[in-house]
């Protein structure tokens, strides 16, 4: 039985709920809802363990705030003895358009504070990431407001579809491996 750590990045607190920056939380929440899993408070994160198709998935949503996500990721990797290549971090990405997802085995933090924290704590950028494109449709100097802002009503149908697709990516990563998952999803143009 394979053991995996699925990390949804976001910030705790009602003011951040369902913002672009918290899409990692939303993806993991929705996937777990379908599996019948429920988060409970754990060390440095909300967490749940779930058995899925012969694998054990430890799913976490760090409660450390984005800038300290690495502490939670490292703690749960060590506590559960999960290899770095069996982790998947779900994160928002400004550089990708809203209709795209991208999964990679490694890659820079691209200015994302949560990824920067994980990279610093783990000492490498070679850990799998599922980047959820949020686009970059904001006026100059308004990046923070955009990232921490709520989705527009017109965006929600596509966002919901991408959340579903992200659940498929998680399942493919666990069941088929990162290579096959990259081939299947990285070129996908997700439209309604």
NORBELLIN-V442675 format. One record per pair of residues at least 12 apart in sequence whose ideal C-beta (glycine too) atoms are under 10 Angstrom apart, sorted by the first residue. I is the first residue (numbers start at 1). GAP is how many residues later the second one is. Records with the same first field share a line. If there is no record, write none. Layout:
I = GAP  GAP
This chain:
1 = 50  52  53  54  55
2 = 51  52  53  54  55  80  81  84  172  173
3 = 46  52  53  54  55  77  78  79  80  83  171
4 = 48  51  52  53  54  55  76  78  79  81  82  83  84  124  166  169  170
5 = 42  51  52  53  54  55  68  71  72  74  75  77  78  79  81  82  83  84  122
6 = 18  21  22  25  26  42  44  51  52  53  54  55  80  81  82  83  84  124  164  167  168
7 = 17  21  38  51  52  53  54  55  62  65  66  69  70  80  81  82  83  84  107  111  120  121  122  123
8 = 14  15  16  17  18  19  20  21  22  23  24  31  37  38  51  52  53  54  80  81  82  83  122  158  162
9 = 12  13  14  15  16  18  19  51  52  53  57  60  63  64  80  81  82  83  103  104  105  106  108  109  120  123
10 = 12  13  14  15  16  17  18  19  51  52  53  55  56  59  80  81  82  104
11 = 13  14  50  51  52  53  54  55  56  58  103  137
12 = 13  33  34  49  50  51  52  53  54
13 = 50  52
15 = 133
16 = 49  50  132  134
17 = 133
18 = 132  133  138  141
19 = 73  115  127  128  129  130  131  132
20 = 72  73  74  78  112  114  115  126  127  128  129  130  131  135  139
21 = 45  70  71  73  91  92  93  113  123  125  126  127  128
22 = 39  44  70  125  126  128
23 = 67  68  69  70  108  109  110  111  128  136  139  140  143
24 = 37  38  42  45  65  66  67  68  90  106  107  108  142
25 = 14  21  36  37  65
26 = 35  64  66  106  125  133  134  136  137  140
27 = 63  64  65  74  103  105  135  136  137  138  139  140  142  143
28 = 18  20  29  31  32  33  60  62  135  138  139  142
29 = 17  30  32  134
30 = 130  133  134  136  137
31 = 19  21  26  28  59  132  133  135  136  137  138  139  140
32 = 16  18  25  27  29  135  138
33 = 134
34 = 130  133
35 = 13  15  16  17  22  24  132  136
36 = 14
37 = 12  13  14  15  20  22
38 = 12
39 = 20  21  22
41 = 22
42 = 16  18  19  21  30  33  34  37
43 = 17  20  28  29  32  33  36
44 = 16  18  19  20  24  25  27  28  29  30  31  32  35
45 = 13  14  15  16  17  18  19  24  26  27  28  30  31
46 = 13  14  15  16  17  26
47 = 12  13  14  15  16  25  29  32  33
48 = 12  13
49 = 31
52 = 118  119  122  123
53 = 118  121  122
54 = 120  121
55 = 31  116  119  120
56 = 24  26  118
57 = 25  29  31  113  114  117
58 = 18  19  21  22  24  28  29
59 = 17  29  31  111
60 = 12  13  15  16  17  20  27  29
61 = 29
62 = 13  14  52  55  56
64 = 50  53
65 = 48  49  52
66 = 25  26  46  47  48  49  50  51  81
67 = 46  47  49  50
68 = 45  46  49  50  53
69 = 20  22  43  44  45  46  47  48  49  52
70 = 44  45  46  47  48  49  50  51  52  53
71 = 46  47  50
72 = 45  46  49
73 = 14  16  41  44  45  48  49  54
74 = 43  44  47  48  49
75 = 46
77 = 44  45  50
83 = 44
84 = 21  22  38  40  42  43  44
85 = 20  21  41  42  43  92  93
86 = 41  42  87  88  92
87 = 31  35  40  41  42  86
88 = 15  39  40  41  42  81  82  85  86  90  93
89 = 25  26  29  38  39  40  41  42
90 = 13  39  40  41  42  73  76  77  79  80
91 = 18  19  21  23  24  27  38  39  40  41  43
92 = 20  22  39  40  41  42  55
93 = 17  19  22  36  37  38  39  40  41  42  43
94 = 16  17  18  37  39  40  41  42  43  44  49  52  53
95 = 15  16  17  36  38  39  40  41
96 = 14  35  36  37  38  39  40
97 = 36  37  38  39  40  92  93
98 = 34  35  36  37  38  39  53  57  60  61  64  92  93
99 = 34  36  59  62  63  89  90  91  92  93
100 = 31  32  33  34  35  62  85  86  87  88  89  90
101 = 29  30  31  32  61  64  65  67  68  84  85  87  89
102 = 27  28  29  30  31  67  80  83  84  85  86
103 = 25  26  27  28  63  66  67  69  70  75  78  79  80  81  82  83
104 = 21  22  23  24  25  26  27  74  78  82
105 = 21  22  23  24  72  73  74  77
106 = 13  18  19  20  21  22  23
107 = 12  18  19  20  21  22  24
108 = 17  21
109 = 16  20
110 = 15  19  21
111 = 32
112 = 17  19  35
115 = 12  14  16
128 = 45  50  53  54
130 = 36  39  40  43  48  51  55
131 = 55
132 = 27  30  31  33  34  37
133 = 29  57
134 = 12  13  15  17  21  25  28
135 = 20
137 = 15  18
157 = 35
158 = 32  33  34
160 = 32
161 = 29  30  31
162 = 26  28
164 = 26
165 = 20  23  25
166 = 19  24
168 = 13  16  17
169 = 12  13  15  16  17  19
172 = 12  13
173 = 12
